[in-house]
C-alpha cells in the first residue's frame, strides 16, 4: 500500500506534465488561418519603412543645416510630440539624445512654439498631432491655423 501512495503523486505529476506539453485539443484548424490578414491599404503603406525613410529624406532636402539631418528630424519630432502630451521625463531623455547628436535645440523650441500657437488638437483625430508636428518641423514660422468661427454674437448686439 505504501508503494502505491508513493507512486500516485509521481504518476499525477507525469500526467500533468504530459498534458501540458500537448497542444490544446479544443483548438482546431490552422493557426495561420485564425490570424487576420493584413490589408494592403493606405495605412499599411503609410507605416512602411520605405515611406518613413522617404519622408526623412524629403525633410532633409527642405531644411538646411543639422535640423534636417534624419536623426535630428526623427528625435526632434518625438520630443515635440512628447512635450505636447506632457510626458516630460521621456521628452527630456530624448532631448539628451537630440543634443548628443549635435542637433539644434532652438529648432525644438521654435517647433513647439508653432505647435502651441496653433491651438488645441482634436483628440478624435489621432494623426492630427503628428501632422502638425511634421508641418511645424519643416516651417516653424508657419502662421497659426485660422480660428474656428465662434458662436458668440458681436459686442453690442443682443439675441432675442
N, C-alpha and C positions, 0 to 999 in steps of 0.2 A: 504494500500500500504506500509506503514512503517513496518508493521508486516512481510510482505514478504521480504523486504530488510534486516530486522534484522535476519530472519531465513535462508536466502540464504547463507551467509558465514558459518554459523554453519553447514548447510547441506553439503556444499562443503568440509569442514574440516572433517566431519564424513565420507564422501565418500573417501577422500584421505587416512584417517587412516584405513578404512576397506580394501581398495585395497592394501595398503602397508603390511597389516598383512597376506594376502593370498599368497600362493606360486605362482611363475610366471607361467602363463598359457602357455607360449611359450615353456617351458621346459617340455618335456615328457619323460617317461621312468624312470627306476630305477637309482637312483644316484650311487649306488654301481657298476652298470654295466658301467657307464661312467668313473669310475676310472680305470687306467691301473693296471693290475695285476702285482704284484712284482714277478719277476722271481727268482727262487731258483738257481742262478748260483754261480760261484765262487765269484763274487763281493758281493753278499748278505751274503755269508758265511764269507767272509773276514772281514766284518764290524760287525759281530755278537759280542755281549758282551762276550760270552764264548771264542771266538778266541782272543779277546783283553786280557782277564784275563789269558789265557794260555800263551800268548806272554810275559806278565809281569812276570809270574812265571818262564818262561824259562830264562829270563834275570836275575832274582833273583838267579837262580842256577848258572849262568855263572859268575856273579860278586860277589865278596866278599865285605862285608862292607856295609855302608849306601848307596853307589851308586847303589846297587842292590835292595834297598827297592822299592816296587811298586810305592809309591808316589814320590820317587826321580826320578825313571825312567820316569814316566809319565810327571811330571813337567819339568824335565831336557830336555827331547826330545822337549817339546813345546818351551822352552826357546831358544834352539839352532835353531829350525825351525824359530822362530820369529826374532832372530838375523840375520839369513841369508836373510830374507825377509825385513830387515831394519825397522822392527816395534819395535823400541827401547822402546817406552813407555810401550807397553804391555809386552815386554820381561822383563823389569825391574820390573813390577808388579808381574809377575810370578816368577822372581828371588827372590823377597822378600818372597813369599810363600815357595819357594825352601829352602831358608835359615832358615825359621821358622821351617820347618820340620827337620832341622839338617842335611841336605844333603850337600855333599862336593862340595864347589864352584870350586875347582881345576878340578873336573871332567867335569864341564861345559866348562871350558877353554880348556881342552885337547880335548874334543869332537868337539868344534867349530873349533879349530886349525886343527883337522883331516878333517873336512868338507871343510874348506877353502883350505887346501893343495891339495885336490883332484880336484880343478879347477871348472869351471863353470858347471852349471846343465842345461840339455836340458829342455827348458820351455814347450815343447810339450809333455813331459812325466811327468804327474802330480805326480806320485808316486816316481820319482827318488830322489827327495829331502828327502822324508820321509825314503826311503830305505837307503840312505847314512847316514842320522842321526842315524837310528837304528843300522847300522853296526858300525859306529864310536862310538856310546854309549857303545857298548859291547867291542870294541877294539879300544881305541883312538890312539894307536900307529900303526894302520893299515897303510901299505905303500900306497902312492898315487896311484891312478889308472894309468895304463900306458897311456902315452900321445898318441893322435892320430897321425898317420904318417902325417907329413907336406908335402905340395906340393912344397916347396921351394927346389931348387937344392942345392947340397953341395957347400961350398965355393970353389972358384977357377974354377968352371965349368960354361959354358955358354950354353944356349939353342938357337938353330938356328931356 
